[in-house]
Amino acid sequence: MKTSNKLFYCLSFALLLGTSGEAQFFKKLAKKAEKAAERTVERRVERETSKKTDQALDSILEPGSGGQQAPGAPSENGNPTGANTENSTSTRPAAGSPKTIEVYSKFDFVPGDKPLFFDDFNDEFMGDFPSKWNTNGSGEVVTIGSIPGKWYSVASRSITVPNLGTTLPDDFTMEFDLKVVNLSRNTGSGAKLGIYFSETSGLTTNENNVLANLNFCQYIAIGVRVDNNFKGDPAPIQNTLQQDLREIYKDVAHVSIAVNKNRYRLWLNEIKVADLPQFIVKPELINYVKFYVTGIDKQKRQEQVLISNLKIAEGGVDLRRKLMAEGKISTNGIRFNSGSADILPQSMGIIRQISQVLNQDSAMSLNIVGHTDSDGSDESNMKLSKDRAEAVKKALVSVYGISENRLSSEGKGEAEPVADNGTAQGKAQNRRVEFIKL
């Protein structure tokens, strides 16, 4: 209002000095100027009020975000808000927040229960190519802005292969986190990540394989391209599953794939994108995993395709029938934030299956038992295992409406390992949850 007052006084002073006709002119001008200034102030107040309201809503709907822009996304001036920053602190919402778990409550992906391969790159040096992988091009381990952990930046036009040390079984699952840095309207239709399940571990895609292309183009919605390529197959599947997935790629996306012999399913976050019952024509020829990035311009536009927390596990079969037949199941597919009892939302597929069994058999009651690996003290592991079992119980009650009277929980800490705690894969097997019919 200071600007409007000054303008009003100046014009009033000029009004006193002029003739009668000039006075009328300046009087009208002064009123117009004052109203214009007031409108300017009102618009500014509205903008500030709207901004504060949005921040308040963000703090309620997305706890921990503070109304800030998503980490790693381009800022308003087009520059990245963070990439290759080695020391960083997470400001992202907790993955296990109730809102996120509710979103995933209908997610039906069930991870395998026998780990075959895992890599989060935490043991790798920054800037190095990861030691458990092979490539015909390049790549390096990086960190990104305020997003926690280390990531493998896959070079464009490079085939990259995790060294599994074994071939893939008929039934397996694969999951990983995906972040594409600096997506913009200039990101072209050729920008994509190819996910291959192939015949050999060689650095080629000219062989029997199945392929899903995740396309990162931002100016049109392309979706996911699926192809199966088996020599001699008279009716290959080649299709573009058109969905608008552009918003998903602006944040960290979780990719989940389940293979059960011929059947192939793919999810992005909680969205099932593909469910192809006869996609894998010859399961015996699907043995290895390969990634291929193309159309990404790191040099001019600072674009990067980053992956982390790659998990490949045998299994992924229906746990409902096993629980009903045997009265007991054990799974390490229910995962938690490190050192806490916060359930990762991608784990809700298993908890959903347990709720379906309980809904079908109204007389069934379950004891939920938590187990940990040997990291940490006996006391802390005992408490953690109890808290995690209780968290699963609460999810069954609060998300799926199971009566609390039908459930009990307990923790056994590190006391009953099923694998070697001296290896990363052994620890992953020991971090598990059991459901026991009472």
N, C-alpha and C positions, 0 to 999 in steps of 0.2 A: 504493500500500500504506500510505501515511501515514494516510489516513482510517480504514482498517480497524484499524490499530494503536491509534490514539487511542480509537476506539470500544471496542475490546477491553479496554484498560486502565481506562477509565471504568467499564465494567460489572463488571470484576473488583474494583475498589475498592468498588463498591456491594455486591458479593457478600460481602465481608468484614464489612460493617456489618450485614447482615440476620440474620434467624433462620435456622435450618436449612432450613425449608421455603422461605423466601424465597431462601436461597442456591441451592437446587436450581433454582428458577424462573429466577433471574438467570444461573445457569450455562448453562442451556439457551438462554436468550435471547442470551447472549454468543456461543455457538457459531453460532447462526443468523445473527446479525449479521455475524460474521466471514466465514462462507461467502457471505452475500449480497454483502459488500464485495468478496470475492475474485472472485465471478462478474462483478461490475460492472467490475473492473479487467481481467479476462480478455476481456470483450466489447470494451472500449475498445482493448486491445492488438490484438485481431483486426481491428477496424475500421481501425486505423492501418496494420497489416501489409497488409491488403487494398488500402488506398489506395496505399501505396508500391509494391506489386506491380503494380497497374494502371498507375501512372505509368511504371514500368520497362518494362512491355510496350508502352505507347504510344510510348516513346522509341525502341523497336526497330522496331515496325511502322509508325509514322508519324514519321520523323525530323523534328525541329524543332518538334514540337507541344508537347513538354514536358508532355503529359498535360493540357493546358489545354482549356477549352471552345472550340468553334469560334467564330472571330471573327464578330461581327455577330449571333450567336444570342442570345436572351434569357438573362439571368443567372438565378440561382436565385430572386432576389426579383422576377423578372418584368420588370426594366428592361433595355434594350438594352445590350450590352457595347460598342457603339460605332456612332455614325452622325454624319456631318457633321463629322468630326474632320480638319482640313486637314493637319496634320503627323502622319504615321503611318509605322510600320515594319512590314514583313511578318514574321509569325511562322508563316505557313502552311508546310506541308511543300512541298519543291521539287516542282514539277509533273512534272519528269522523273525522279523517283525510280524505281528498278527495280520496286517493288511496283505503282506506278500504271501504268507502261508494260505490265507483265504483264497487268493488268486489261484494258487496251485492246488487247491483242494480237489479239483477234478482231473488233475494231471495223472495219467495212467502209465507212465514209464516206470518200469521196475528194473533197477540195475542188477547186473550179475553179482553173484556172491563169492566168486573165486577170483581174486585179482590176478591178472596176467601181466599188466604193465601200468606203471604210474610215473608221471613226471610233472613236478611243479617248478623245476629249474632252480630251486633254492640253493642247491649245492654247486651251482655253476658260477663262474666268474663273469662279471659284466663285460659285454662286448665279445665274448667267446661264442663259437658255435657249440650248441649243447652236446655233451659227450655221449648221450644215449641215442643219438640220431645220425642219419646219413643224408647227403644231398649231392646233387650235381650242379649246384649253384652256390648259394651263400645263405647267410642268416646269422643272427646274433641274439644273445640274451640281453634284455633291457628291462628298465622299470618305466612306469608311465604316471606322471603327475601324482595325484593323491590316491590313485587306485593301488591297493596293497599288492605285494608279491612281485615275483619276477615273471617275465613273459618272453616267449620266443618270437622274434620278429622274422617272419618268413619272407625271403627275398622274392621279388616278382620274377616270373618265368623260371622258377626252380621247383623241381620235384624234391620232396623231403620225406624221409621214411623213419619212423621210430623203430629201433632195433628190439623187437619183441623177444627174441630168443626162442620162439616157438611159433607154430602156425595157429591160425585162428580156428576154434572149434565150430561146430554147426550152430550152437547157440551162444551168442555173446552180446555184450553191450559195450558201447563206447560213449564217453562224455568228455567235453572240454569246454573251457571258457573262451570266448572269442571277443576281441575288441579290435575295431577298425578305426585307426586314428586319422583325423582330418578329412572325414567325408564332407563333401560339399556339392554344389550344383555342377561343379566341373568334373566330378567323379563319373567316368564314362560307363557305358553299358558293358564294356569288356572287363570291368573290375570284378573279380570273383575268386572264391576259394573252392577248388575242386577236392572233394573227399572221395578217395578211391578205396575199394576193397578189391585187391588184385591177386593174380595167380602167383607171382614171384615177388621177391624182395628187391629185384633189380630196379635201377633208376630209369624206368621207362613206363609208359602207359599203353604201349602197343602190345596188349595181351588180353586175355580174358579178365574182365573186371565189371564191377558195377560202380556207378558214379552219381554223386549229387553235387551240383554246382550251386553254391550260395552266391547270389549276385548282389553287389553293393551299390549299384547305380542309384543315384538320388533324384534324377530329373524325370524318370519314369519308373513305375512299379513293375518289375520283371518277375520276381518270385524265385522259385527253385527249379532248376533243370535236372531231370533224372534220366539216366541212360543205363541200359545193361548191354554189355558187349561180350557175347559168347560166340566163338567161332562155330559156324554151322547152324546157329539159331535162326529159324525161318521167320520168326515174329518178334524182333527185338522191341523193347519198350523205350521210346524216346519221346519225352513229354516235358513241357514247361508248365509247372504248377503255379499259376499266376495268383499271387497274393501280394498285398502291399505290406512288405516287411521292413520298409525303410526306417521307421522309427526304432525298431528293435536294434538295428545295427548302430544307432547313435550312442548306445550305452553298452555295457558289457552284456553279451548274450550268452546263454548256456545252451550248447548243442548236445542233444541226446539222440543216440541211434541204437535200435534194438534189431538184432538179426536172429531169427528162429528158422533155421534151414532155408526154405524158399522165401519166407516172409521178411520184408524190410520195412521198418518204421523210423521216421525222423521227426523230432520235435525241435522247435526253437522257443526257448523258455517254456511256457506252459502250452504253447500252440502246436498241435499235431499237424505237420505240413504234408507228410506222405505216409500212406499205409498201403503197401503193395504186396499182395499175397503170393504172387508168383514172379517176383522181380529177380530172384537169384535162381536162375535156371539150373545151374550145376554147383551146388554148395561145396562139393569136393575141390573146386577150383578157386575158392575164395580163401586165401591164406594170409594175406598181409594188408597193412594199412599204408596209404600214401596220401600226401597232401600236395596240391599244386596251385600256386598263386599266379594270377596273370592280371594285367591291366592296372596295376597299382604303381603310382608315380611317387616314389620316395624323394627323388632328387629335386623336382620342381615344386611339388605340392605337399611334400612331407607326409604323404599317405603311407600307412603301414598296416599290415595284417598281423595281429598278435594272437597267440594261443597260449593257454596255461592250464594247469590242473587236468592233464589228459589222463583218463582212467579207462582201461580196457579190462573187462572181466568176463569170465565164463559164466553162463547161466542166463538169468533174466527170464526164467520160466514162471509160470503161474504158481504163486505161493499159497493160494487159497486152497487148492485141492490137497496140497501136502499137509497143511495145517489140519484140515478136516480128516485126512486119512491117518496121519501119524500122531496128531495131538501136540506137535511141537515143531517149531522151525527156528532157525538161527540165521540172521542176516547181518552183513556189514553194509547193506545198502542204505540204511538210515544214517545220515551224516549230520554232523554238528559243526558249528564254528569252533576253531581250534581252542582247546582248553575251556570250553563252555558247554552249557546245555541248550544253546540256541539251535533249534533244528533248521538245517538248510532246507529251503522250500522245495528243492528238487527231489527231496526224499519222500514227499507226500504220497507218491504212487504206492509205496509199500504200506504205509499207514492206511491208505484208502482201502487196499485189499483186505487188511485185517478187519476194518470196520464192516466190510461186506460179508465176511464170514460170521461176524458177531450178529449182524442183522439177519442173516439167514438162519442161524441156530440161536434162537433166543434163550436157550438154556445154558449156553456156553459161557464160562468165565475164564479169564486169562491172567496169568502172572507174567509181568514184563520184567526182564532181567537185563541190566546193563553191564557191559564189560569194557575194559580199557586195555591199552598196551602198557608197557612197563616204564614209560617216560614219567618222571615225577615221583613223588614219595608215595608210599603205600596209603597213607591217610588221605592225601589229595585225590588219588585215583579212586579210592573207595567212595569219597564224597561225589566225585564227578560221575561215576557210574550210577550212583543212586539218583542224582539230579537228572541225568539223561533218561533213565527209565521213567522217572516221574514226568518229564517233559513229553514223552511219547504218550503216556497215559492221559495227560491233560489235553493233548491234541485230539485223541480219540473222543474225549468227552466234549470239548468245546467246539471242534470243527465238524465232527461227524455225529454228535448227539448220542454217543454210547453212555449208558448209565454207569456212573462211577462205582456203584456197588458191584459191578461185574468185573472190575479190574483191580489188581494189586501190583505193586512195583517194588523192586529191590535192586541193589547193586552189589557186584562181587569184585569190583576193581580189577586188578591185574592177576588175581589169584588163580584163574582157570584159563591159561592161554591155549590156543589150538594151533599155533604156529610159532616160528622162531622170532622172538622180539629183537633179534640182532639185525634184522633186515627190514627195509621199508615195506616190502610186500607182506612180510610176516606181521608187522605191526598193524597194517591195514586189515588183515584177517582177524586179529585179536580185538580190534575196536568193533564190537558187534552188539546186537540186541537180540535177545531170545524171547519168544512167545510160547508159553507153556500152558496147555489146557489144564484147568483145575478139576 
